[in-house]
Amino acid sequence: MTTLADLVAEHTSLPGAAVDHLQRVVAEWQLLSDLSFADFLLWVRVSEPDEDEGKYLCVAQARPTTAPTAHPDDVVGSLVPVAEHPQLRRAGADRRICREEDPQWYRGIPVRRETIPVVFEDTVVGILSRETNLAVPRVPSPLEIAYLGSAGDLCQMIADGSFPSPEPTADVHTSPRVGDGLVRLDPSGVVVFASPNALSAYHRMGHAADLVGTKLAPLTRSLIADPFDATEVAQRIVAALEGQPSMRAEAESRRGAAVLFRALPLRPLGKPAGALVLCRDVTEVRRRDRALLSKDATIREIHHRVKNNLQTVAALLRLQSRRTSSDEAKQALAESVRRVSAIAMVHETLSVSVDERVDLDELIDKVIPVVGDVAVAETKVVVRRKGSFGVLAAELATPLVMVLTELVQNAVEHAYPAGKGGEVSVSASRSARWLEVTVVDDGAGLPAGFSLERADGLGLQIVRTLVESELRGSLSMTNRDEGGTRALLRIPLSHRR
């Protein structure tokens, strides 16, 4: 999809600062669209070399959530000759809001059009077209009158060049919307209108009476539990009355209700006209967030305790190994220590993960030295990792690490005669559907008549079981032409249940 910046750069010579201002207008105009019960289109002038009049190009479009749209189809990218929409040129030339007397018809829908110049640094950089669907009759109500009055003030501020503010508004998209709750204040800070959702939010905060006629800033301060949050929200409301825009703020009332606030100054033609305060009750959202955080913390704590328990088991096995005189028993206990330690490392990684996912590259780099520690003392084998495993879900991480440690340990123990060394390479190749892991050594190769299915070693039995039941993948082991063994593990990553 072509963006506003792309269209403006391709068809106009507007400077970067002007384009940034148009981006700020688009970031705020869902508020305008909802308050106006109308679609908004943003137009820029395009002059052709062989044309005196030129054309206007639509570079952005917004539809209301409070009324039927006037443009079911996408208008972005369409060119309109000045003669077909003279109000666009008139609004730019006169630098004032222009309204057509007669409605226009668009695909059988009567549409009333108004044009608003977008002024930046005393220059018209674009034209807004406010287009209202007249097919659905509307009965004027206090809510509609308040909404349209607020929209009119904001549109005039766009024509004045005072809205939106050039100050950063990174939280616009997460701020309360018109439908969440709207309060209109007069220049003295007294509420003249409050939407039903705004009343509900304040009722949740502990104010049972009507809001109309009350001073909102001191009332809000009295309802918020934390004195610092109370002061901040009240100051932002007062600052909006003084003409200063503010970022959103969240506070919790004495009754436990969490509410988001955002205050917008209203100063059409530079004259104080009060402020708009948007509010949204987010109590249930925050309750769910806290529940999820508590659940995540519990899961991480469980992984941490499992890791500690496994490390204790490994320590007990080492103690038992020291008290055992049988070399065969010591080797078996050492392999058990390695397996338990590998699983403990997975749980250690999960204990600090926030989404039950594991960075396999980091984990494999920790596991490989453990394999080397229990390798046959007479051999000098270097184990290297190539490629990237990426991030995998916890359900895959534990069996995959177990399989890789067994394959590497098998290569270290059986591929090289005593006193000789070599290199074992663990390579990973990943696509959207598959993870392919290759374990390659340059040792003696597989014995004659070797069959993976009939191998009776405990390590390979563990590998076969995990590959088939947990990873649902495939494993093959073959001799290399240049000497040594290649083990190929293929694991599906998509369509897992």
C-alpha positions, 0 to 999 in steps of 0.5 A: 500500500502506498503511504502518505509520505510516498504519494506526497514525495512523488507528486509534490515538492513539499518540504519534509517539515510540511509532510511531518505536519500532514502526518500529525494531522492524519494521526489525529484525524480519527478523532475529527472523523468521529466527532464530525460523523463524517469521512475525511480526505486529505488532498494535496495540489498537483500541478502538471507542466501543461496544465494551468489549473492543476489537480488535487491528489487524495493522499489519505482517508479516514472513515467515522466509527460513529456514522455510515461512511460516505465512501465505501471504496478507497479514494486514496490515489485518485486525482480530481481536476480543480474544475470538478471540486472548486471548493478545494482551491477556494479553501486554499486561496481564501484560507478558510473553511468552505461549505458547499450549499448543495449536496453532491451524489457519490454512487447514489449517496448524497454527500455534503462536502466541506473543505478545510485548509491545512496550515503549517508555518503560515502556509497552506500545505494541504486541504481536508475534505469533510464529507458527510453521508446524508442518506441516514437522517439524524435527529439533533441531540445534545451528544451530536451537538456537542460532538459537532461543536467540538469538531468545528473548533478543532477544524478551525484550529487546523485552518489556523495552524494551531492543531495538531501540535508539533510536539511529539504525540507518540501515544495517539493511537493508544489514547482514549477515543471519542466513543470511550468517553468525552467531556467538554469544558468551558474556558473556566474548566466547568463541564458543559457536556459529558457523554454517557461513557464518560459518566460511566467512567467517573461513576466507576471512579466514585462520582455518583452525580452528574458531571455537568456544572462541576469543575473537572480538574479538582473533581478528578484530583479528589477521585484518584488514589495516588496523590502524584497521579492525581496532581498530574492528571489535574495539571494536564486538564488545567494546561489544556484550558491554557492552550497546552496539549498533553500526552495521555495519562493513566490513574487509579481511583480510590475505588480501584477503577483504572482510567486513561485521560487525554486533554486537548485545548480548544482555541479556534481563531486563537480564542479560548473555547475550553478543552476536550477531555477524553477518558476510557475505563481500562479497569478490566484491561488492567485486571487481565494484565495483572493476571497475565503478569502473575501467571507469567511470573508463576511459570517462570518461578516454576522453571527456576525451581525445576532448574534448581531441583535438576541441578541438585539431582546432578550434584547427587549423581556426581557424589555417587559417581565419586563413591563408585569403584566401577568404571562402567558405573562412573561412565553411566553416572557421568552421562546421566549428569550430562543429560540432567544438566542439559535439561536444567539449562533449558529450564534456566533459560525459560525462567527468564523468558517472558513468552515461553520461547528459547533462543537456541543459539545461546542455549546450544553454546552453553550445552556444548562445553558440558558435552566436552567436559564429559568427553573421553579424556584421551581425545581432543575433539573441538565442537563448533556450531554453524548457522542459526537455530533461531528462537523456538517454543519451549515444547521443542527446545527441551527434546531438541537439546537432548537429541543434539547433546546425545548426537554430539556425545556419540560422535565424540565418544565413538568417532575418534580412537584414543589419543586422536582428535578432530572436529564435530560440526553442528550446523542449522538451516531454518526455513518457515516450515522446517529446521534442519540440523546436521551433526558432522564429524571427521572420524572413523565413520559408522561400522559395517552393517550399522542400522539406526533402527537396530542400534541398542545404545541408550543414547541412540534409543533416547534420540529415536524416541524423542525425534519420533514422539516429541519432535515429530521429525526424521533422523538419518545417519550416513557415512561421508565420502570424505570420511566421518559420519553425517547425522541429519535431523529434520523437524517440522515447524509449522502446523504443529498441534 
